[in-house]
Amino acid sequence: MYGLIGKMRSIPGQRDALVSILLEGVAGMPGCLSYVVARDPGDADALWITEVWEERASHKASLALPSVQAAIAQGRPLIAGFERHIETQPVGGHGLPRGD
């Protein structure tokens, strides 16, 4: 499995609008096992996004999907920046297969 954890900052006051856009664009992504968007309770403009994919290639292919391209185009003006981006190798968990 392939995982990503990232911290994204919205422009001030636009976090919830960005959340809506991110969640609209996630349906029907082949190979996506989990995609979680979470508000940072200590920072009114920060989001944490946690993704688990069957493999790195599935994530890369998702970036070409029309729904993802539309979400990127719609969300880009609301993004102030990316603070962290970490690649992981998930080994399993609730709702995920074991990835020995």
TORMIMAR-357445 format. One line per 2 residues: for each residue x, y, z of N, C-alpha, C. Coordinates in nm, 3 decimals. Layout:
# TORMIMAR-357445
X Y Z X Y Z X Y Z; ...
END
This chain:
# TORMIMAR-357445
0.084 -0.118 0.000 0.000 0.000 0.000 0.088 0.124 0.000; 0.028 0.234 -0.038 0.096 0.363 -0.047 0.013 0.465 0.028
0.078 0.545 0.111 0.005 0.644 0.188 0.065 0.783 0.178; -0.021 0.881 0.200 0.021 1.021 0.204 -0.048 1.089 0.322
0.025 1.173 0.390 -0.031 1.258 0.494 0.019 1.398 0.466; -0.072 1.493 0.456 -0.031 1.629 0.423 -0.109 1.732 0.501
-0.042 1.842 0.529 -0.106 1.956 0.594 -0.118 2.067 0.490; -0.242 2.113 0.471 -0.272 2.215 0.372 -0.329 2.337 0.446
-0.295 2.455 0.396 -0.349 2.577 0.454 -0.441 2.644 0.351; -0.558 2.683 0.398 -0.649 2.760 0.313 -0.618 2.907 0.332
-0.666 2.988 0.237 -0.657 3.131 0.261 -0.752 3.159 0.378; -0.726 3.263 0.457 -0.805 3.288 0.577 -0.957 3.289 0.551
-1.026 3.214 0.635 -1.171 3.209 0.629 -1.230 3.118 0.523; -1.148 3.045 0.447 -1.198 2.962 0.337 -1.180 2.812 0.360
-1.146 2.774 0.483 -1.119 2.632 0.510 -1.240 2.545 0.480; -1.358 2.582 0.527 -1.475 2.496 0.506 -1.514 2.486 0.359
-1.497 2.594 0.285 -1.522 2.588 0.140 -1.425 2.492 0.073; -1.299 2.495 0.116 -1.199 2.404 0.062 -1.229 2.259 0.099
-1.275 2.236 0.221 -1.314 2.101 0.264 -1.422 2.047 0.169; -1.523 2.127 0.142 -1.632 2.083 0.053 -1.580 2.044 -0.085
-1.492 2.123 -0.139 -1.436 2.094 -0.271 -1.355 1.965 -0.268; -1.271 1.949 -0.166 -1.189 1.828 -0.156 -1.274 1.703 -0.143
-1.381 1.710 -0.067 -1.466 1.593 -0.047 -1.551 1.561 -0.169; -1.587 1.661 -0.247 -1.663 1.636 -0.370 -1.580 1.563 -0.474
-1.450 1.587 -0.477 -1.364 1.532 -0.581 -1.312 1.392 -0.555; -1.352 1.328 -0.443 -1.290 1.200 -0.408 -1.369 1.077 -0.451
-1.490 1.093 -0.496 -1.571 0.976 -0.533 -1.515 0.907 -0.657; -1.516 0.776 -0.654 -1.480 0.698 -0.772 -1.334 0.703 -0.812
-1.244 0.709 -0.715 -1.101 0.707 -0.747 -1.051 0.563 -0.737; -1.027 0.497 -0.850 -0.981 0.358 -0.847 -0.852 0.344 -0.766
-0.849 0.244 -0.680 -0.730 0.217 -0.600 -0.722 0.295 -0.471; -0.817 0.386 -0.447 -0.817 0.464 -0.323 -0.887 0.383 -0.214
-0.815 0.350 -0.109 -0.871 0.274 0.001 -0.925 0.364 0.112; -0.867 0.483 0.124 -0.911 0.577 0.227 -0.866 0.717 0.190
-0.955 0.814 0.209 -0.923 0.955 0.185 -0.996 1.034 0.292; -0.921 1.088 0.386 -0.979 1.157 0.501 -0.932 1.301 0.503
-1.028 1.393 0.510 -0.998 1.535 0.524 -1.038 1.574 0.666; -0.945 1.634 0.740 -0.972 1.669 0.880 -0.932 1.813 0.908
-1.016 1.883 0.985 -0.982 2.018 1.030 -0.879 2.008 1.141; -0.787 2.101 1.145 -0.691 2.112 1.255 -0.758 2.198 1.362
-0.789 2.142 1.480 -0.861 2.218 1.581 -0.781 2.335 1.639; -0.651 2.335 1.620 -0.567 2.442 1.672 -0.532 2.550 1.573
-0.581 2.537 1.449 -0.547 2.632 1.344 -0.667 2.646 1.251; -0.731 2.761 1.253 -0.856 2.784 1.180 -0.843 2.775 1.029
-0.720 2.774 0.976 -0.701 2.769 0.832 -0.631 2.642 0.784; -0.609 2.547 0.875 -0.532 2.427 0.839 -0.620 2.303 0.827
-0.581 2.217 0.732 -0.643 2.087 0.710 -0.535 1.980 0.706; -0.569 1.862 0.750 -0.484 1.744 0.736 -0.555 1.648 0.642
-0.483 1.598 0.544 -0.539 1.503 0.449 -0.458 1.374 0.458; -0.529 1.265 0.484 -0.466 1.134 0.498 -0.522 1.043 0.390
-0.434 0.986 0.311 -0.475 0.901 0.199 -0.408 0.766 0.207; -0.482 0.660 0.168 -0.425 0.527 0.154 -0.467 0.473 0.018
-0.371 0.429 -0.058 -0.391 0.380 -0.194 -0.339 0.238 -0.205; -0.393 0.162 -0.299 -0.344 0.027 -0.324 -0.196 0.031 -0.360
-0.159 0.131 -0.439 -0.019 0.147 -0.479 0.004 0.291 -0.525; 0.129 0.330 -0.535 0.164 0.466 -0.577 0.106 0.499 -0.715
0.106 0.403 -0.805 0.055 0.426 -0.940 -0.094 0.464 -0.938; -0.171 0.408 -0.846 -0.313 0.442 -0.835 -0.329 0.590 -0.799
-0.246 0.636 -0.706 -0.252 0.778 -0.669 -0.216 0.866 -0.789; -0.109 0.832 -0.855 -0.065 0.911 -0.970 -0.174 0.915 -1.077
-0.236 0.801 -1.105 -0.342 0.796 -1.206 -0.463 0.879 -1.167; -0.490 0.889 -1.037 -0.607 0.965 -0.991 -0.596 1.113 -1.028
-0.476 1.162 -1.038 -0.457 1.305 -1.067 -0.504 1.343 -1.207; -0.523 1.243 -1.293 -0.571 1.269 -1.429 -0.722 1.254 -1.443
-0.790 1.208 -1.338 -0.935 1.190 -1.344 -1.005 1.326 -1.358; -1.109 1.333 -1.441 -1.181 1.461 -1.458 -1.233 1.518 -1.326
-1.285 1.434 -1.236 -1.337 1.485 -1.109 -1.226 1.544 -1.024; -1.109 1.482 -1.026 -0.996 1.533 -0.949 -0.941 1.660 -1.013
-0.931 1.663 -1.144 -0.886 1.783 -1.213 -0.980 1.901 -1.185; -1.110 1.875 -1.182 -1.207 1.982 -1.152 -1.192 2.031 -1.010
-1.171 1.939 -0.914 -1.153 1.977 -0.774 -1.025 2.059 -0.757; -0.920 2.021 -0.827 -0.794 2.096 -0.820 -0.815 2.238 -0.873
-0.880 2.250 -0.987 -0.903 2.382 -1.047 -0.991 2.469 -0.958; -1.093 2.409 -0.898 -1.184 2.484 -0.813 -1.120 2.521 -0.679
-1.039 2.430 -0.625 -0.979 2.452 -0.494 -0.854 2.536 -0.494; -0.781 2.537 -0.603 -0.651 2.608 -0.608 -0.658 2.752 -0.558
-0.760 2.831 -0.595 -0.764 2.970 -0.546 -0.783 2.982 -0.394; -0.829 2.875 -0.330 -0.853 2.878 -0.186 -0.736 2.827 -0.104
-0.633 2.776 -0.171 -0.518 2.717 -0.102 -0.408 2.821 -0.084; -0.370 2.840 0.042 -0.260 2.933 0.074 -0.126 2.863 0.063
-0.124 2.732 0.084 0.001 2.659 0.074 -0.006 2.522 0.138; 0.104 2.449 0.124 0.118 2.316 0.181 0.234 2.320 0.279
0.208 2.280 0.403 0.313 2.286 0.505 0.392 2.157 0.517; 0.325 2.046 0.501 0.393 1.917 0.517 0.337 1.818 0.417
0.421 1.725 0.378 0.381 1.620 0.285 0.468 1.499 0.317; 0.406 1.395 0.366 0.481 1.277 0.409 0.427 1.154 0.336
0.516 1.076 0.277 0.478 0.949 0.216 0.493 0.840 0.321; 0.397 0.746 0.323 0.402 0.637 0.419 0.380 0.504 0.347
0.403 0.395 0.419 0.374 0.261 0.371 0.278 0.196 0.471; 0.146 0.218 0.453 0.050 0.161 0.547 0.061 0.008 0.552
0.044 -0.047 0.670 0.050 -0.192 0.687 -0.085 -0.251 0.726; -0.187 -0.168 0.735 -0.321 -0.214 0.767 -0.384 -0.126 0.872
-0.504 -0.161 0.908 -0.580 -0.088 1.007 -0.728 -0.109 0.984; -0.810 -0.050 1.067 -0.955 -0.066 1.054 -1.001 -0.025 0.914
-1.063 -0.116 0.845 -1.113 -0.088 0.710 -1.011 -0.109 0.600; -0.887 -0.140 0.635 -0.783 -0.161 0.534 -0.736 -0.306 0.536
-0.694 -0.357 0.421 -0.635 -0.491 0.420 -0.497 -0.488 0.482; -0.449 -0.601 0.522 -0.310 -0.607 0.571 -0.218 -0.589 0.452
-0.114 -0.509 0.471 -0.021 -0.480 0.362 0.117 -0.530 0.389; 0.128 -0.646 0.448 0.260 -0.701 0.484 0.355 -0.673 0.374
END
